[in-house]
Structure formats: structure tokens, C-alpha cells
Amino acid sequence: MASGTTAPPPPANLRRIVAASLIGTTIEWYDFFLYGSAAALVFNKLFFPDSDPLVGTLLSFLTYAVGFAARPLGALVFGHYGDRLGRKKLLVLSLLLMGGATFAIGLLPTHATIGSAAPVLLTVLRLVQGFALGGEWGGAVLLVSEHGDARRRGFWASWPQTGAPAGQLLATGVLSLLTAVLSDSAFGSWGWRIPFLLSGVLVIVGLWIRLSVDESPVFKQALAQAEARKATTASAADAEKLPLVSVLRHHWRDVLVAMGARMAENISYYVITAFILVYATTSAGVSKQTALNAVLIASAVHFAVIPGWGALSDRIGRRPVYLVGAIGVGLWMFPFFWLIDTGGFGSLLLAVTVGLVLHGAMYAPQAAFFSEMFATRMRYSGASIGAQFASVAAGAPAPLIATALLSDYGSSTPIALYVIAAAVLTVIAVGAAKETRHRDLADIAPSAADAEPAAAPATDAHTV
């Protein structure tokens, strides 16, 4: 490798790349979160009408969880081809898949029209959503991380992360507006379809912007070097065929760290933003509109604080910022539910806002932290696998487990303990990790313990 450090791109080019990743990620998360909000509000009645209301909600959240089950498959497929063909092409495909599935949900007949086929079709479309999102996250954060200025990587890479609260803000905002202007019967009959159909327009905008950016220069450089070595180095040829094998060989510890780091981040987020719509309306006596408004305002604050947490991680490191978030979320859970139980809008808003601010301390440095763990030619696979496999055990069952605990115990205490346990796991994982903020993405190699023998050419270790 000629140089250990890549030159930062011109500011205008970097801003365009950040905008492309942010807008595309916002649309993908809008689609994904829209389903979660609809699952909490109307899907139990539209697709599982014969069930008890709380049981119907459980079944609705079960189809919600199915989307998470497909995310690891998306991570494997998109990671493999993203490490071989490039980040940009796979990001375009993920946006098309997600937008198409969401638009189709808006056209889907309900149980009253086609019977049991309705929840089956809903589940299939949810699987497509999960598959697409499993490939989206890794590519979006890598496109920015590999273009960006290394000194401010935490800040720039945190912008695609704001796509999650932006998507939540957009999804909740549209639903809140519709529930405010439509009667319950109109919303349940046809109004709920509007946000899903709106996704078609958003995807067109996202594709136009995403197609305008260039492939990551770090990936181009690594690909050129790998092609040059492939004819003479058998191990390099194998890595080109199966990035997953290389990830498990060189970075298995990093995958475990990433999975552990995701536990508190993922579980707390879905409890705070999705399960809250069930808890506040059924146990605290808060109206649907009030709960949506609280999540809406808190999501705006969440969006605003994420870049600040990312910038702080450039100054003091990824691990300290992440640990602040994990410990903070664990400590906040009991006050979180106590505030909601008061039934006041101000208390509800404070509970959700503080929870999301603390969540942002984990979510903001995550993009740079995970990107810096893996070598270039296996980075898409590694970051995606670590993030998305954890989502099956964390985010997927979180609303389902929380709803079941509420049903069984009629109390928020078991739910708070559930999130606290996840926070403990994350603290252990991040505490065991190495600090990564000084690593150069163009020069990162597999860990010394798992690297190639010393006799191998130095360039091999840097571009595996």
C-alpha cells in the first residue's frame, strides 16, 4: 500500500455522499418503522380480528419480529456481494426491495377480504423488508466512513445513523397527522394505507440521489489490489470468493463484540419507540394521539443529538461514549416507566426523550466503531453480520417480550429488568473491545492473533 492514510474528499463531495446515505437510510427506516407503529395501532384488528386485543397485538408484533429474522440473511447476501461488487450497487438494490415491499403492504387486502391469506401475505412482505434492511445499514455507513475524513469519521459516519430517528420521525409524523384528521373508523378502513403508499414516491427521490454518488475510493483501491494478487495468492482468491469465511477467520472476536454492543442499543430502542405505544395506551391510559406525539418530538431530539455524540467519539473515543449510553439506558429504565405511569404528556415526553438521548450515545459511534473493526475487503460482511445477527436476539423479540411480560405480570418492573440485563451485556462487550478511533480504514488489517504468517507479503494483510 502506498500510503497508510487516505486524503479526505472535497467538502462538497463528502456532503453529497452523506446526504445520499442519509436520505436513502431515512426512507428505509421509514418503511421499517412504519410497520412497527402500524403493528401496535391497527394491524391487530385488520389482520388478526378473531383474537383477544392483547393477543392480537402479540400476533401483530410477531409478524413485526419476522422482519428481523430476515435481516441476517440480508446481511450475508448483501455483505458478500457488497464486498465483491461495491457498496453503491447493493444500496440501490436494497432501496428498491424495501420500497416495493412497503408499497405492496399499502395495497394488501385485510383479513375481512381474503381471510387467513392476509396475514400470510403480510408476513412475506415483512420478510422482504427485513432482508432489504439487513443489507442497507452496512453499505450506508461504509459509504460514508470510507469516503470521510479520518479525524472526523465518528461525526460524518453518525449522519447515516440519524436516518433511524428521521425515519421514525417521518413515519410517526405521518401516522400522527392521519390519526388527528381522520376518525378511528376511517383510519382503520383506508387511512392506514396512505403512509405505506407514500413510500413509492420517497423511493424515487432516494434512488435519484443515491445513483448520483461515486463508489468508495477505499473499496476501489482494495479491489484493484485484490485483483492484482488473485492470480498469485491462493488465500486472496479464496477471500474474494467468500468474504464470510474471512470474517469468521480473522474477525470472529469483533463480530461477537459487535453483537454484544447491539444488545442494549437495539432492545432499548424498540421498547422506547414501539412498545411504548402499547404500554402508554393500555396501562397508563394515554391516548393514541398523545403517545404518537411524544415519540414524534423525542425522535426530533434524537436526530439532533446523534451527530454531537458522534463528534464526541472523535475526541474521547468510541468506547467511552458507547458505555455512557449503555449504562445510562440501564439506569433510566425504572424512572422511564414511573414517568409514563403518571399519565401526563410532559412526563411521557421526558421519559421518551431522555431514553432516546441516551440511546443516541450508543447509536452515534456505532457506525464508525463497527467499520473500524474490519478489513476493507470483508468490512461490509463483517459490519453487517455483527449488527444484523444481533438484531434477531435483540430488536426482533423486544416488543414481543415486553408485551408478553406486561400480559403475564401486569407490571413494568420485569420489562425494566429485561432492558437492564441487555445493558449489562453491552457494557461487558464494549468493555472487552479495543478502541478503534485512530485506525485508518485503508490500512486496517486482521488482528495480529489471526493474521497471516509473518513470511507473507505485508500488503496481503492490509487488503484481505
Salt bridges, closest charged atoms under 4 A:
ASP83 OD1 - ARG87 NH1 3.13
GLU136 OE1 - ARG210 NH1 2.90
GLU146 OE2 - ARG87 NH2 2.74
GLU146 OE2 - ARG379 NH1 2.79
ASP149 OD2 - ARG151 NH2 3.12
GLU227 OE2 - LYS230 NZ 3.23
GLU240 OE1 - ARG377 NH2 2.10
ASP254 OD2 - HIS251 ND1 2.86
GLU265 OE1 - ARG262 NH1 2.86
GLU265 OE2 - HIS359 NE2 3.02
ASP314 OD1 - ARG318 NH1 2.85
GLU372 OE2 - ARG153 NH1 2.88
GLU372 OE2 - ARG318 NH2 2.72
ASP443 OD1 - HIS462 ND1 3.29
ASP450 OD2 - ARG253 NH1 2.91
GLU452 OE2 - ARG249 NH1 3.37
GLU452 OE2 - HIS250 NE2 3.88
ASP460 OD1 - ARG229 NH1 3.13
